[in-house]
């Protein structure tokens, strides 16, 4: 067997494995999309049909009729998620710049505390955080949904590792030109960290958009519910309409897919660029 034929067979095998992986990963998503056009009876038939018999938008109409505040849930999730992305990107980058490029007493020990925070599950701080929001009278407001997640230990760690790979000479040159440390951060290191910032934005978007526990605990009125909490309103006490739940879940999934498509070109670069140094 010639070397050229062996290369073609290896490439064909690789494409076959990748194709099978794509089917496994995308198959449930495609089925979920098609299920939004099926009736409850058609969805529960056995053996299940992959394609809907009749294209129906009744599930979408029912959701917006049964939940008049459904657009409000979407707005709340979008507003909270956008706010958290902006706050995390700025404050995490600012802290990461300090840990990566500045010298100050106790820097490494403080950073170690941030790393310990990564090991703590959110359930441990749930009750103290709820009590703090109650004392501040922020419960059932946007403040309670946004401020506790304004920074993250993971984001600081990710951006610190990336900024450590950037040359220190850039900061020295900026100081020689009379720029402050913040000016060097804002005009030099922050723009150069765009791949890592995009990665952080994707992770923040996914965690915030899909967050269920904290919005459920921190809000009490229907007008402040986020989309993940609002979807649970479709669950009845004595019956479960799977077609409605699947449709609402797919609607909540669409923004994540769209956001990732626009940000994907920075994703891998942001994850790997800071892994070479430090």
N, C-alpha and C positions, 0 to 999 in steps of 0.2 A: 504493500500500500504506500503510495507516494505521500510525501510530506504535505503537498497541497490538498490532497483528498482528506488526509487526517485533520487538517486545519478546518476544512469545510464541515466535516462531521462534528468536530468539537463545537464549532460555531452554531450548527443546527441544533445540537443537544442543548447548548446554552439558551438559545432562543425558545426551545421547547419548554425548558424549565421555567424561564421567565414568563412565558405565555400561560403556563399552568398556574404560576403564582398570581398573575394578574387576574385570572378567572376566579381563583379562590378569594382574592381580596375584593374585587369589584362585583362579583356575582351577587352577594347579599345586598349591596347598595342598589344594583339595578333592579333586583326583585322588590326591594323596598319602594323604589320609585313607581314601578308598575302596579304594586299593591295599592297605591293611593287612588288608582282609578277603578278598583274592584269594589263590589258590594260586600257586605258582611258575610252573606251566604256563600258567595263565590270565593271569598278569602279562606273560608273554613272548609271548603270541599276537600275530599280525599279520593284519589291522589290530587295534590294541588296542581293547578294550572299556572304555567309561567306567565302567559300573556292574558290580559283581561279579555273577556268575551265581548263586552260592550264598553267603549270608552266613556266613563262617567265622571263628572266633576262634583258629584253630590257630596262626597266627603269634604271637599274644600268649602263648599257652600255651607255645610252643616257646622263646621268648626267656627266660621265667622258669625253664624247665626246663634249657635249655642253659647259662644263665648264673645259677647259684645266687646269685651275689653282685650280681645286677642291682639289687635294692633297696638294697644297700650303695652301689652307684655313685650311685644317685639321692640317697641321704642325703648322701654326700660332696659332690656338686655343690651340693645345697641348703644345706648347712652353710657351705661355703666362700663361696658366692655371698652368702648372708645376712650373713656376717661382713664381707665386702668392701664391701657396700652400707653397712653401719653405720659402718665405719671411714672410707670415702671421704666419706660425707656429713658426718661430724663434722670430720675433720682438714682436708679440702679447704675446708670453710666457714670454719674457724678461720683457715687461711692466707689465704683470700680476704679475710676481714675485715681482717686486718693489712695486706694490700697495698692495699686500697681505702680504708680509713678512718684508719689510723695513720701517723704520720710517724716514720721512723727512718732512720739513715744507710744508704745503699746500697740502699734499698728498690727503686727502679726497676731497678738493675743485677741484683739478685737475681731480680726478676721476669723480666727478660730471659733469665736462665739457664733458668728454667722454660719459657719459650717455645722456647728452643733445644732443650730436651728433647723437645718435641713433634715435632721433625723427625727424631729418631733412631728407627729401627726397632728393635723388640725384639730382633731377631737379633744386633744389635751388642753388647748387654749380656748376652746369654744365657750365654756362657761365664764371664765374671766373676761373674755372679750365681750360677751353679751352683757355682763355686769357693767363694764366700762361704758359701753354704748348707752346703757340705761342711765347711768349717772350723768353722762353728757347730754341726755335727752335727744339722742340721735336715732333711736329705734324707729323703724318705719319711715326712714328718710333716705335720700341718696347718699348722705354722708356715711351712714352705716354700711352701705353697700360698696362704697368706693375707698374711703380712707383706710380701713384695715388692710386692704390689698394694694396700697399705693407703692410699696416696695416689696421685693422678694429676695430671700437669701440665694435662691437659685440664679436669679438674674444678675446679682452682684458677682457671684462666682463665675458665671459664664463670661460676662464682660471683662472681669479682671483678667481671666486667662487670655482673652483676646488682646487686651491692651498691653499685657506684658510682652506680647510678640511684636509690638510696635517699637521703633527705635527710641531710646531715651534722648538721643541727640536732637530730636524735634523739640522736646521741652527745653533743652539747654539753649537752642537757637532762639526760641521764642522769648526766653528770659533775657537773653542778650539784646534783643530788639526792644526790650522794655515792656513786654506783655506780661500780664499777671497770670497766675496759674489757671484761673478760671477762663481767661481769654484763650490760653493754650488748649485747654480742654474743649471749649466751645468751637473754636475755629480750626483746630487741627485734629485732635484725637476723636472727637465726636463724629465728624464726617468720615474719618478713616475707619470707623467701627461700624459702618452701615451693614455689612453682612451679619455681624453678631447681633446688631440691633434688630434686624429683620427676623432673625431666629428667635430672639426674645419676644418680639411682637407676636409671632405665630404661637408660641407657647402660652403667652399671656392671653391671647384671644381664645384659645381652646379651653384653658382652665377657667376663665371668667365666663365665657358663653355657656359652658356646660355645668357651671357650679350650681348645685342644688341645695346643699345643706345650709350654708350660711344665708342665702336669700330666704329660705324657708323659715329660719329662726329669727332673722332680723326684721322681717316685714310681717305685717298683720292685715293690712288693708288690700283689697283687690287691685286698687290703682297703683300700688307699689310692687306688685308681683313681677318677677322676671319670667321669661318665656319657659324656662325649665320647670318652674313652680306652677305656672299657669296651665301647662299641659296636663298636670295631674288632676285638674278640675274636670277633665273628661272621663275620669274613672268613676263609675257608679258604685254604690254600696252593694247592690245585689246583682249587677251584671257588668260585663266588660265588652265594649265595642272596640275590637282590635283595629278595624279599618280606620276609625277616627284617630286612635292613638298613633297608628303608623303614619297617617297623613300629617298630624301635628309634629311628630318626631322628624319626619322628612323636611318639613318647612324649617324647623330649627337647625337642621343639618346643612342646608343650602349655604348660609353665610360662611360657614367654616370652609366648605369646599371652594367657594369663590375666593375667599381671602387667601387660602393656601396657593391657589393657582397663580394669583398675582405676585405672591411673595416667594414662590418655590425656587427661583433662580438664585436667591441669596441663602437658602436654607442650608444646603450641604456645605457651602463655603464658610458660613458662619459657624457651623459645628466643628469643622476640621481645621480652620486657619489658626486657631489659638492652641492647637494641640502639639505644635512643633517645639515651642519654647515655653519653659516655665511651668 
